[in-house]
Amino acid sequence: MNEVRIRDARIADCPRLMELVQELATFEREPEAVTVSLQHFEESGFGERPVWWAIVAETDGMIVGFALYYIRYSTWKGQRMYLEDLVVTEEYRGRGIGKKLLDELIEVAKAKGFSGMLWQVLDWNEPAINFYKKYHAKFDPEWVNVSIDF
């Protein structure tokens, strides 16, 4: 593997990002849960009013990972980065790519003046939990995830 380059995502990356999203959904045991279209994904990230941003990890001309985030507002803390997905394709895991992505996201959040960063991790995903513990992340057992689908 050659050097891993971290850069901002571009609209041309979206088909590959969607492949990685599908890989993540399969890993998280919900392969049918991805229902967003490529067109909607592209418009949401690169249209007139983007609602998400991403950085990618690229090596040998191929995107092998990405981190997608958006801005969350807390009435207590102000603007915070919400990390929606941090994905490294299976064959490239364990090579420090996730660390490079998360380190870069932390720098982006600080540069944008965000007061912090939040994300979720499945309680059975021990490799991810152990990875986040290296950053001294706080795990909050008090809050319950709630959602409504339309």
C-alpha positions as CSV (number, residue, x, y, z in Angstrom):
1,M,0.0,0.0,0.0
2,N,1.3,3.4,-1.0
3,E,0.8,6.5,1.1
4,V,-2.7,7.3,2.3
5,R,-3.9,10.8,1.3
6,I,-6.7,12.5,3.2
7,R,-8.7,15.1,1.2
8,D,-12.1,16.7,1.0
9,A,-14.7,14.6,-0.8
10,R,-15.8,15.7,-4.3
11,I,-19.1,15.0,-6.1
12,A,-17.3,12.5,-8.4
13,D,-16.5,10.4,-5.2
14,C,-20.2,9.8,-4.4
15,P,-20.6,6.5,-6.2
16,R,-17.7,5.1,-4.3
17,L,-18.9,6.6,-1.0
18,M,-22.3,4.9,-1.6
19,E,-20.5,1.6,-2.1
20,L,-18.8,2.1,1.3
21,V,-22.1,3.0,2.9
22,Q,-23.5,-0.2,1.6
23,E,-20.5,-2.1,3.0
24,L,-21.1,-0.5,6.4
25,A,-24.8,-1.4,6.3
26,T,-23.9,-5.0,5.6
27,F,-21.3,-5.0,8.4
28,E,-23.9,-3.5,10.8
29,R,-26.3,-6.4,9.8
30,E,-28.8,-4.1,7.9
31,P,-27.9,-4.5,4.2
32,E,-31.4,-3.5,3.1
33,A,-31.5,-0.4,5.2
34,V,-29.8,1.9,2.7
35,T,-32.6,3.5,0.7
36,V,-31.1,6.8,-0.3
37,S,-30.5,7.3,-4.0
38,L,-27.2,8.4,-5.5
39,Q,-28.9,11.5,-6.8
40,H,-30.2,12.5,-3.4
41,F,-26.9,11.7,-1.8
42,E,-25.1,14.0,-4.3
43,E,-27.6,16.8,-4.0
44,S,-27.4,16.7,-0.2
45,G,-23.7,17.0,-0.2
46,F,-22.9,19.1,-3.2
47,G,-26.2,20.9,-4.1
48,E,-27.2,24.5,-3.5
49,R,-27.5,23.9,0.3
50,P,-25.3,21.1,1.4
51,V,-26.2,19.4,4.6
52,W,-23.2,17.1,4.9
53,W,-19.5,17.2,4.3
54,A,-16.9,14.5,4.0
55,I,-13.2,13.7,3.9
56,V,-11.9,10.6,2.1
57,A,-8.8,8.4,2.5
58,E,-7.3,7.6,-0.8
59,T,-4.4,5.3,-1.7
60,D,-3.3,3.9,-5.1
61,G,-6.0,6.0,-6.8
62,M,-8.8,4.3,-4.8
63,I,-11.0,5.6,-2.0
64,V,-10.6,3.2,0.9
65,G,-12.4,5.1,3.6
66,F,-14.3,8.2,4.4
67,A,-15.8,10.2,7.3
68,L,-19.1,12.1,6.7
69,Y,-20.3,14.7,9.1
70,Y,-22.8,17.5,9.5
71,I,-23.4,20.4,12.0
72,R,-25.5,19.7,15.0
73,Y,-26.6,22.6,17.2
74,S,-26.8,22.2,21.0
75,T,-28.6,24.9,23.0
76,W,-26.1,24.1,25.7
77,K,-22.8,23.9,23.7
78,G,-23.4,25.6,20.4
79,Q,-22.3,24.2,17.1
80,R,-20.9,20.6,17.2
81,M,-19.7,18.2,14.6
82,Y,-21.8,15.1,14.2
83,L,-19.9,12.2,12.7
84,E,-22.5,10.2,10.8
85,D,-20.1,7.6,9.4
86,L,-16.5,6.7,9.7
87,V,-15.8,3.8,7.3
88,V,-12.7,2.0,6.2
89,T,-13.2,-0.8,3.7
90,E,-12.5,-4.2,5.3
91,E,-9.3,-5.0,3.4
92,Y,-7.7,-1.8,4.6
93,R,-8.6,-1.9,8.3
94,G,-5.9,-2.1,10.9
95,R,-3.5,0.1,8.9
96,G,-4.1,3.4,10.7
97,I,-6.5,4.9,8.1
98,G,-9.4,5.3,10.6
99,K,-7.0,7.2,12.9
100,K,-5.9,9.5,10.0
101,L,-9.5,10.2,9.2
102,L,-10.5,10.9,12.8
103,D,-7.5,13.0,13.5
104,E,-8.2,15.1,10.4
105,L,-11.9,15.5,11.5
106,I,-10.8,16.7,14.9
107,E,-8.7,19.4,13.2
108,V,-11.5,20.4,10.9
109,A,-13.9,20.7,13.9
110,K,-11.4,22.9,15.8
111,A,-10.7,25.0,12.7
112,K,-14.5,25.6,12.2
113,G,-14.8,26.6,15.9
114,F,-17.1,23.7,16.8
115,S,-17.4,23.0,20.6
116,G,-16.9,19.3,20.1
117,M,-17.8,16.2,18.2
118,L,-20.4,13.5,18.7
119,W,-21.2,10.2,17.1
120,Q,-22.8,6.8,17.8
121,V,-21.3,3.3,17.9
122,L,-23.2,0.0,18.1
123,D,-22.7,-1.6,21.5
124,W,-21.5,-4.9,20.0
125,N,-18.8,-3.2,17.8
126,E,-15.9,-3.9,20.1
127,P,-13.2,-2.9,17.6
128,A,-14.7,0.5,17.1
129,I,-15.4,1.0,20.8
130,N,-11.8,0.2,21.6
131,F,-10.6,2.5,18.8
132,Y,-12.7,5.4,20.2
133,K,-11.5,4.7,23.8
134,K,-7.9,5.6,22.6
135,Y,-9.3,9.1,22.1
136,H,-10.7,9.2,25.6
137,A,-14.2,9.5,24.1
138,K,-17.0,9.6,26.6
139,F,-19.7,6.8,26.3
140,D,-23.1,8.0,27.5
141,P,-25.3,5.2,28.8
142,E,-28.1,7.5,29.8
143,W,-29.5,8.6,26.4
144,V,-31.7,6.4,24.3
145,N,-31.8,6.8,20.5
146,V,-35.2,7.8,19.2
147,S,-36.3,8.2,15.6
148,I,-39.3,8.5,13.4
149,D,-39.2,7.3,9.8
150,F,-41.5,8.8,7.1
